Amino acid sequence: MAKDLNIVLVRVDSRLVHGQILEAWVPFVKAKCIIVVDDKVAADSFFETVIRMAVPSEIEVIISSVDDFVQNYPFTHGSGKKTIVLFSNIADACNAFSRGFRFERLNIGNIF
């Protein structure tokens, strides 16, 4: 996992990577990396492949389970790649927060 990330957006959206992320949020925050933090995606190689295919090649994609994310992320906001962190549900975002992943704002997208 990339060690020097500049987290510019933390978002909950059950759709994860979709048009609004790629066409609005990525250009708006000038992101060069997207981290998808989701246990189901991390365990499903087909779903992971679909997400990777949807993202332009110039954007780095990191797929991680919640456990791996909180264990491997350095918990510092560096000056490296501008990064969007996506969770599919509020429970996972709260779980990561309670285990040390700190963010000032949580952007709420489509949830169900």
C-alpha positions as YAML, in Angstrom:
chain: A
units: angstrom
residues:
- id: 1
  name: MET
  ca: [0.00, 0.00, 0.00]
- id: 2
  name: ALA
  ca: [1.26, 3.49, -0.81]
- id: 3
  name: LYS
  ca: [2.91, 5.02, 2.22]
- id: 4
  name: ASP
  ca: [2.81, 8.73, 1.43]
- id: 5
  name: LEU
  ca: [-0.75, 9.73, 0.63]
- id: 6
  name: ASN
  ca: [-2.49, 13.05, 0.77]
- id: 7
  name: ILE
  ca: [-6.07, 12.12, 1.68]
- id: 8
  name: VAL
  ca: [-8.29, 14.72, 0.01]
- id: 9
  name: LEU
  ca: [-11.67, 12.98, 0.30]
- id: 10
  name: VAL
  ca: [-13.14, 10.24, 2.47]
- id: 11
  name: ARG
  ca: [-16.51, 9.13, 1.11]
- id: 12
  name: VAL
  ca: [-19.18, 6.55, 1.83]
- id: 13
  name: ASP
  ca: [-21.00, 5.40, -1.28]
- id: 14
  name: SER
  ca: [-22.52, 1.96, -1.79]
- id: 15
  name: ARG
  ca: [-21.70, 2.23, -5.51]
- id: 16
  name: LEU
  ca: [-17.97, 2.69, -4.73]
- id: 17
  name: VAL
  ca: [-16.34, 3.66, -8.06]
- id: 18
  name: HIS
  ca: [-18.89, 5.08, -10.53]
- id: 19
  name: GLY
  ca: [-19.42, 8.01, -12.87]
- id: 20
  name: GLN
  ca: [-19.77, 10.73, -10.23]
- id: 21
  name: ILE
  ca: [-16.49, 9.68, -8.62]
- id: 22
  name: LEU
  ca: [-14.58, 9.51, -11.90]
- id: 23
  name: GLU
  ca: [-16.13, 12.48, -13.68]
- id: 24
  name: ALA
  ca: [-16.69, 14.89, -10.77]
- id: 25
  name: TRP
  ca: [-14.73, 14.06, -7.62]
- id: 26
  name: VAL
  ca: [-11.45, 12.89, -9.16]
- id: 27
  name: PRO
  ca: [-11.03, 16.05, -11.28]
- id: 28
  name: PHE
  ca: [-12.33, 18.34, -8.51]
- id: 29
  name: VAL
  ca: [-9.81, 17.14, -5.91]
- id: 30
  name: LYS
  ca: [-7.17, 16.26, -8.55]
- id: 31
  name: ALA
  ca: [-6.87, 12.72, -7.18]
- id: 32
  name: LYS
  ca: [-4.15, 10.40, -8.46]
- id: 33
  name: CYS
  ca: [-5.11, 7.45, -6.25]
- id: 34
  name: ILE
  ca: [-8.35, 5.79, -5.13]
- id: 35
  name: ILE
  ca: [-8.44, 3.41, -2.19]
- id: 36
  name: VAL
  ca: [-11.50, 1.16, -2.06]
- id: 37
  name: VAL
  ca: [-11.89, -0.15, 1.49]
- id: 38
  name: ASP
  ca: [-14.40, -2.98, 1.35]
- id: 39
  name: ASP
  ca: [-14.22, -6.56, 2.61]
- id: 40
  name: LYS
  ca: [-16.41, -7.98, -0.19]
- id: 41
  name: VAL
  ca: [-14.43, -6.35, -2.99]
- id: 42
  name: ALA
  ca: [-11.11, -7.34, -1.43]
- id: 43
  name: ALA
  ca: [-12.27, -10.98, -1.32]
- id: 44
  name: ASP
  ca: [-13.72, -11.08, -4.85]
- id: 45
  name: SER
  ca: [-11.18, -10.98, -7.68]
- id: 46
  name: PHE
  ca: [-13.89, -10.47, -10.31]
- id: 47
  name: PHE
  ca: [-15.36, -7.44, -8.52]
- id: 48
  name: GLU
  ca: [-11.84, -6.07, -8.01]
- id: 49
  name: THR
  ca: [-11.10, -6.48, -11.73]
- id: 50
  name: VAL
  ca: [-14.30, -4.66, -12.68]
- id: 51
  name: ILE
  ca: [-13.38, -1.71, -10.44]
- id: 52
  name: ARG
  ca: [-9.82, -1.58, -11.80]
- id: 53
  name: MET
  ca: [-11.14, -1.63, -15.39]
- id: 54
  name: ALA
  ca: [-13.49, 1.28, -14.66]
- id: 55
  name: VAL
  ca: [-10.72, 3.58, -13.42]
- id: 56
  name: PRO
  ca: [-8.44, 5.37, -15.92]
- id: 57
  name: SER
  ca: [-4.92, 3.94, -16.01]
- id: 58
  name: GLU
  ca: [-3.33, 7.17, -14.73]
- id: 59
  name: ILE
  ca: [-5.19, 6.75, -11.41]
- id: 60
  name: GLU
  ca: [-3.67, 4.25, -8.97]
- id: 61
  name: VAL
  ca: [-6.24, 1.88, -7.47]
- id: 62
  name: ILE
  ca: [-5.73, 0.19, -4.11]
- id: 63
  name: ILE
  ca: [-8.27, -2.41, -2.97]
- id: 64
  name: SER
  ca: [-8.20, -3.31, 0.70]
- id: 65
  name: SER
  ca: [-10.26, -5.01, 3.36]
- id: 66
  name: VAL
  ca: [-11.04, -2.88, 6.39]
- id: 67
  name: ASP
  ca: [-8.64, -4.92, 8.55]
- id: 68
  name: ASP
  ca: [-5.76, -4.63, 6.08]
- id: 69
  name: PHE
  ca: [-6.41, -0.92, 5.62]
- id: 70
  name: VAL
  ca: [-6.25, -0.06, 9.32]
- id: 71
  name: GLN
  ca: [-3.23, -2.34, 9.86]
- id: 72
  name: ASN
  ca: [-1.20, -1.10, 6.88]
- id: 73
  name: TYR
  ca: [-2.15, 2.53, 6.45]
- id: 74
  name: PRO
  ca: [0.43, 4.79, 8.15]
- id: 75
  name: PHE
  ca: [-2.26, 7.13, 9.58]
- id: 76
  name: THR
  ca: [-0.43, 10.23, 8.48]
- id: 77
  name: HIS
  ca: [-1.60, 12.60, 5.82]
- id: 78
  name: GLY
  ca: [1.53, 13.03, 3.75]
- id: 79
  name: SER
  ca: [2.31, 15.28, 0.84]
- id: 80
  name: GLY
  ca: [2.20, 12.48, -1.73]
- id: 81
  name: LYS
  ca: [-0.51, 11.49, -4.19]
- id: 82
  name: LYS
  ca: [-3.87, 13.12, -3.69]
- id: 83
  name: THR
  ca: [-6.07, 10.23, -2.66]
- id: 84
  name: ILE
  ca: [-9.77, 9.45, -2.35]
- id: 85
  name: VAL
  ca: [-10.74, 6.80, 0.21]
- id: 86
  name: LEU
  ca: [-14.05, 5.05, -0.54]
- id: 87
  name: PHE
  ca: [-16.10, 2.96, 1.86]
- id: 88
  name: SER
  ca: [-19.29, 1.18, 0.78]
- id: 89
  name: ASN
  ca: [-21.06, 1.71, 4.09]
- id: 90
  name: ILE
  ca: [-20.99, 3.91, 7.18]
- id: 91
  name: ALA
  ca: [-20.23, 0.99, 9.52]
- id: 92
  name: ASP
  ca: [-16.90, 0.31, 7.77]
- id: 93
  name: ALA
  ca: [-15.94, 4.00, 7.86]
- id: 94
  name: CYS
  ca: [-16.77, 4.15, 11.58]
- id: 95
  name: ASN
  ca: [-14.85, 0.91, 12.18]
- id: 96
  name: ALA
  ca: [-11.76, 2.34, 10.46]
- id: 97
  name: PHE
  ca: [-12.12, 5.62, 12.38]
- id: 98
  name: SER
  ca: [-12.41, 3.83, 15.73]
- id: 99
  name: ARG
  ca: [-9.28, 1.86, 14.90]
- id: 100
  name: GLY
  ca: [-7.19, 4.94, 14.16]
- id: 101
  name: PHE
  ca: [-7.95, 6.18, 10.63]
- id: 102
  name: ARG
  ca: [-8.77, 9.82, 11.31]
- id: 103
  name: PHE
  ca: [-10.58, 12.17, 8.98]
- id: 104
  name: GLU
  ca: [-12.12, 15.58, 9.57]
- id: 105
  name: ARG
  ca: [-15.00, 15.13, 7.16]
- id: 106
  name: LEU
  ca: [-16.95, 12.18, 5.83]
- id: 107
  name: ASN
  ca: [-18.65, 12.76, 2.49]
- id: 108
  name: ILE
  ca: [-21.91, 10.82, 2.24]
- id: 109
  name: GLY
  ca: [-23.00, 9.61, -1.19]
- id: 110
  name: ASN
  ca: [-25.54, 6.99, -2.12]
- id: 111
  name: ILE
  ca: [-26.20, 4.66, 0.79]
- id: 112
  name: PHE
  ca: [-28.85, 2.01, 1.36]
...
